Amino acid sequence: MSRCVLVVGFGPFGEVRENPASALARAVDGYEARGIRLVGREIPVEYAAGPAQTLAWVQELRPVAVVGIGVATGRPFAQWERRGRRRGDSRISDNTSLFLEDLEPGGPETVEATAPVEALAHASGLGISEDAGGYVCNAWLYRSLRSLAPLPVAFLHIPAEGLSPSALLDGLVAAWGDRQKATSS
C-alpha cells in the first residue's frame, strides 16, 4: 500500500495569472513510485484559507508528509525553506485584501521545518533558503508547521519560470519513498 504525500501549490495572485506552483502540484498529482503516492492540489493565496484547506486535506488523506510550493518571482532558482517566521510584510495583501504582519501574536519568532530539508535539497539538486519571505508562502509554512506537528512539513519556492517535476519527484521519493531496493526473482 502506498503512503500519501500531499503536495499543495499556490494558485493565481496579483500579476501571476498562471502560478507555476499550482502547475507543479498538478503535474505530480497521481505519481506513484517506491511506496509513495503524490496528491497534488491548489490552495488559494490567502493567509487563512491556504493553511485551513491544507489541514482539511491532511485530515481526509492522512499523508505521511506535506509539501507546499510557492513562486518567488525575484529568485532565479528553486530553494527549499528551512524555517517559517512569525512576522509578515504588512505592505502586501492576499487575494482577500487582507494585510497581515503578525501571524500569531505571542507565538515563537521562527519555526523550523519538520521535513528533512537537507535531504530534499540534496536529492532534488536544489538549494536551501533561510528566509521564506514575508508573504503568504511564509505564512503557510509557519502556520502549517505549528498546526500539523509532528507531521513532516516542507516548503519549496520556485522561480517564475517554474520547475521540472522531475526535480521535485527526486526529492520526495528520496525523502519518503521505500528505501528497500527492489529485487527481481
Secondary structure in CASP SS format (residue, H / E / C, confidence):
PFRMAT SS
TARGET T0000
AUTHOR 0000-0000-0000
METHOD secondary structure of the structure
MODEL  1
M C 1.00
S C 1.00
R E 1.00
C E 1.00
V E 1.00
L E 1.00
V E 1.00
V E 1.00
G E 1.00
F E 1.00
G C 1.00
P C 1.00
F E 1.00
G C 1.00
E C 1.00
V E 1.00
R C 1.00
E C 1.00
N C 1.00
P H 1.00
A H 1.00
S H 1.00
A H 1.00
L H 1.00
A H 1.00
R H 1.00
A H 1.00
V H 1.00
D C 1.00
G C 1.00
Y C 1.00
E E 1.00
A E 1.00
R C 1.00
G C 1.00
I E 1.00
R E 1.00
L E 1.00
V E 1.00
G E 1.00
R E 1.00
E E 1.00
I E 1.00
P C 1.00
V C 1.00
E C 1.00
Y C 1.00
A C 1.00
A H 1.00
G H 1.00
P H 1.00
A H 1.00
Q H 1.00
T H 1.00
L H 1.00
A H 1.00
W H 1.00
V H 1.00
Q H 1.00
E H 1.00
L H 1.00
R C 1.00
P C 1.00
V C 1.00
A E 1.00
V E 1.00
V E 1.00
G E 1.00
I E 1.00
G E 1.00
V E 1.00
A C 1.00
T C 1.00
G C 1.00
R C 1.00
P C 1.00
F C 1.00
A C 1.00
Q E 1.00
W E 1.00
E E 1.00
R C 1.00
R E 1.00
G E 1.00
R E 1.00
R C 1.00
R E 1.00
G C 1.00
D C 1.00
S C 1.00
R C 1.00
I C 1.00
S E 1.00
D C 1.00
N C 1.00
T C 1.00
S C 1.00
L C 1.00
F E 1.00
L C 1.00
E C 1.00
D E 1.00
L C 1.00
E C 1.00
P C 1.00
G C 1.00
G C 1.00
P C 1.00
E C 1.00
T E 1.00
V E 1.00
E E 1.00
A C 1.00
T C 1.00
A C 1.00
P C 1.00
V H 1.00
E H 1.00
A H 1.00
L H 1.00
A H 1.00
H H 1.00
A H 1.00
S H 1.00
G C 1.00
L C 1.00
G E 1.00
I E 1.00
S E 1.00
E C 1.00
D C 1.00
A C 1.00
G C 1.00
G C 1.00
Y C 1.00
V H 1.00
C H 1.00
N H 1.00
A H 1.00
W H 1.00
L H 1.00
Y H 1.00
R H 1.00
S H 1.00
L H 1.00
R H 1.00
S H 1.00
L C 1.00
A C 1.00
P C 1.00
L C 1.00
P C 1.00
V E 1.00
A E 1.00
F E 1.00
L E 1.00
H E 1.00
I E 1.00
P C 1.00
A C 1.00
E C 1.00
G C 1.00
L C 1.00
S C 1.00
P H 1.00
S H 1.00
A H 1.00
L H 1.00
L H 1.00
D H 1.00
G H 1.00
L H 1.00
V H 1.00
A H 1.00
A H 1.00
W H 1.00
G C 1.00
D C 1.00
R C 1.00
Q C 1.00
K C 1.00
A C 1.00
T C 1.00
S C 1.00
S C 1.00
END
